[in-house]
Amino acid sequence: MLDQKLKKRTLHRAKIIRGQLDGLIKAIEKEAYCPDLLGQSRSIQRSLKSLDAYMLENHLRTHVRRQMQQKGGEEKAIKELIKVYTLSNR
């Protein structure tokens, strides 16, 4: 289940990223100046981190909260959070 406010913000961020990526593709096709391309790429990467934060917040507010309330769900929640943390540090 998604928090509807977070869903709206997450979709908005994903659409912005899609537009940024389309812009980068066009700039590459036009052979734009490399530092400009790198700047656009870094901007997309920062936007992706922001998107990740929205998705993590949703997971914590919905799924983890529910798991912590269920008997035996604590261990599943902990394992998922460790997995997310491990992925974020690669």
CYANA upper distance limits for C-alpha pairs under 8 A (distance plus 0.5 A):
  1 MET  CA     62 THR  CA      7.21
  1 MET  CA     63 HIS  CA      7.99
  2 LEU  CA      6 LEU  CA      7.83
  2 LEU  CA      7 LYS  CA      6.71
  2 LEU  CA     58 ASN  CA      7.06
  2 LEU  CA     62 THR  CA      7.38
  3 ASP  CA      7 LYS  CA      6.49
  3 ASP  CA     58 ASN  CA      6.73
  3 ASP  CA     61 ARG  CA      8.22
  3 ASP  CA     62 THR  CA      7.51
  4 GLN  CA      8 LYS  CA      6.65
  5 LYS  CA      9 ARG  CA      6.83
  6 LEU  CA     10 THR  CA      6.35
  6 LEU  CA     54 TYR  CA      7.04
  6 LEU  CA     55 MET  CA      8.32
  6 LEU  CA     58 ASN  CA      6.90
  7 LYS  CA     11 LEU  CA      6.56
  7 LYS  CA     58 ASN  CA      8.49
  8 LYS  CA     12 HIS  CA      6.64
  9 ARG  CA     13 ARG  CA      6.64
  9 ARG  CA     54 TYR  CA      8.06
 10 THR  CA     14 ALA  CA      6.64
 10 THR  CA     51 LEU  CA      6.66
 10 THR  CA     54 TYR  CA      6.53
 10 THR  CA     55 MET  CA      7.53
 11 LEU  CA     15 LYS  CA      6.67
 12 HIS  CA     16 ILE  CA      6.80
 13 ARG  CA     17 ILE  CA      6.75
 13 ARG  CA     47 SER  CA      7.86
 13 ARG  CA     50 SER  CA      8.36
 13 ARG  CA     51 LEU  CA      6.67
 14 ALA  CA     18 ARG  CA      6.71
 14 ALA  CA     51 LEU  CA      7.37
 15 LYS  CA     19 GLY  CA      6.80
 16 ILE  CA     20 GLN  CA      6.70
 17 ILE  CA     21 LEU  CA      6.55
 17 ILE  CA     44 ILE  CA      6.74
 17 ILE  CA     47 SER  CA      6.99
 17 ILE  CA     48 LEU  CA      7.74
 18 ARG  CA     22 ASP  CA      6.65
 19 GLY  CA     23 GLY  CA      6.64
 20 GLN  CA     24 LEU  CA      6.71
 20 GLN  CA     40 GLN  CA      8.03
 20 GLN  CA     44 ILE  CA      6.92
 21 LEU  CA     25 ILE  CA      6.68
 21 LEU  CA     44 ILE  CA      7.54
 22 ASP  CA     26 LYS  CA      6.80
 23 GLY  CA     27 ALA  CA      6.67
 24 LEU  CA     28 ILE  CA      6.63
 24 LEU  CA     37 LEU  CA      7.22
 24 LEU  CA     40 GLN  CA      6.87
 24 LEU  CA     41 SER  CA      7.67
 25 ILE  CA     29 GLU  CA      6.69
 26 LYS  CA     30 LYS  CA      6.70
 27 ALA  CA     31 GLU  CA      6.63
 27 ALA  CA     32 ALA  CA      5.82
 27 ALA  CA     37 LEU  CA      7.51
 28 ILE  CA     32 ALA  CA      6.40
 28 ILE  CA     37 LEU  CA      7.61
 32 ALA  CA     36 ASP  CA      7.35
 32 ALA  CA     37 LEU  CA      7.13
 33 TYR  CA     37 LEU  CA      6.96
 34 CYS  CA     38 LEU  CA      6.66
 35 PRO  CA     39 GLY  CA      6.61
 36 ASP  CA     40 GLN  CA      6.82
 37 LEU  CA     41 SER  CA      6.65
 38 LEU  CA     42 ARG  CA      6.61
 39 GLY  CA     43 SER  CA      6.72
 40 GLN  CA     44 ILE  CA      6.83
 41 SER  CA     45 GLN  CA      6.81
 42 ARG  CA     46 ARG  CA      6.76
 43 SER  CA     47 SER  CA      6.74
 44 ILE  CA     48 LEU  CA      6.66
 45 GLN  CA     49 LYS  CA      6.87
 46 ARG  CA     50 SER  CA      6.88
 47 SER  CA     51 LEU  CA      6.73
 48 LEU  CA     52 ASP  CA      6.64
 49 LYS  CA     53 ALA  CA      6.78
 50 SER  CA     54 TYR  CA      7.00
 51 LEU  CA     55 MET  CA      6.85
 52 ASP  CA     56 LEU  CA      6.55
 53 ALA  CA     57 GLU  CA      6.53
 54 TYR  CA     58 ASN  CA      6.73
 55 MET  CA     59 HIS  CA      6.72
 56 LEU  CA     60 LEU  CA      6.67
 57 GLU  CA     61 ARG  CA      6.57
 58 ASN  CA     62 THR  CA      6.46
 58 ASN  CA     63 HIS  CA      8.31
 59 HIS  CA     63 HIS  CA      5.71
 59 HIS  CA     64 VAL  CA      6.66
 60 LEU  CA     64 VAL  CA      5.35
 60 LEU  CA     65 ARG  CA      6.74
 61 ARG  CA     65 ARG  CA      6.27
 62 THR  CA     66 ARG  CA      6.70
 63 HIS  CA     67 GLN  CA      6.57
 64 VAL  CA     68 MET  CA      6.54
 64 VAL  CA     77 ALA  CA      6.14
 65 ARG  CA     69 GLN  CA      7.04
 66 ARG  CA     70 GLN  CA      7.08
 67 GLN  CA     73 GLY  CA      5.03
 67 GLN  CA     74 GLU  CA      6.61
 67 GLN  CA     76 LYS  CA      7.88
 67 GLN  CA     77 ALA  CA      6.68
 68 MET  CA     73 GLY  CA      5.95
 68 MET  CA     74 GLU  CA      5.40
 68 MET  CA     77 ALA  CA      7.47
 69 GLN  CA     73 GLY  CA      7.62
 69 GLN  CA     74 GLU  CA      8.39
 70 GLN  CA     74 GLU  CA      8.03
 72 GLY  CA     76 LYS  CA      8.12
 73 GLY  CA     77 ALA  CA      6.75
 74 GLU  CA     78 ILE  CA      6.65
 75 GLU  CA     79 LYS  CA      6.68
 76 LYS  CA     80 GLU  CA      6.70
 77 ALA  CA     81 LEU  CA      6.70
 78 ILE  CA     82 ILE  CA      6.67
 79 LYS  CA     83 LYS  CA      6.70
 80 GLU  CA     84 VAL  CA      6.73
 81 LEU  CA     85 TYR  CA      6.56
 82 ILE  CA     86 THR  CA      6.53
 83 LYS  CA     87 LEU  CA      6.68
 84 VAL  CA     88 SER  CA      6.69
 85 TYR  CA     89 ASN  CA      7.00
 86 THR  CA     90 ARG  CA      7.30
